[in-house]
Amino acid sequence: MSKVCLECGEKIVGREDKKFCSDGCRNAYNNKINKDSTNYMRNINNKLRKNYRILSDLNLEGKSKTTKSKLLSKGFDFDFFTNILNTGTGNTYYFVYDQGYRFLDNDFYMLVKKEH
């Protein structure tokens, strides 16, 4: 019984457990399976990536301050974050993966990075 490539349908030569005829077919198949299924998901992921880059660029030391206007001027979107942390002292941090921020006073924000 001969096996065929999951991507192109060509006959597979080689190991018994092989699923693809080439690296190109394996990559094409996995790219199709793993792509964002809708434009909506892709747009959200792009906004999260952009927010993450902005926070990372402004928070090189792991803890810093910035202003709301500086975040907005770089294109930061406050509607997109991955999780919220409420501390025991009553502070609320918004995180984009391991980069976080919290509102201070007078349009200032504290930027923090979670340690892994």
Buried (B, 14 or more C-beta within 10 A) or exposed (E): EEBEBBBEEEEBEEEEEEBBBEEEBBEBBEEEEEEEEEEEEEEBEEBBEBBBBBBBEBBEEEEBEBEBEBBEEBEBEEEBBBEEEEEEEEEEBBBBBBBBBBBEEEEEBBBBBEEE
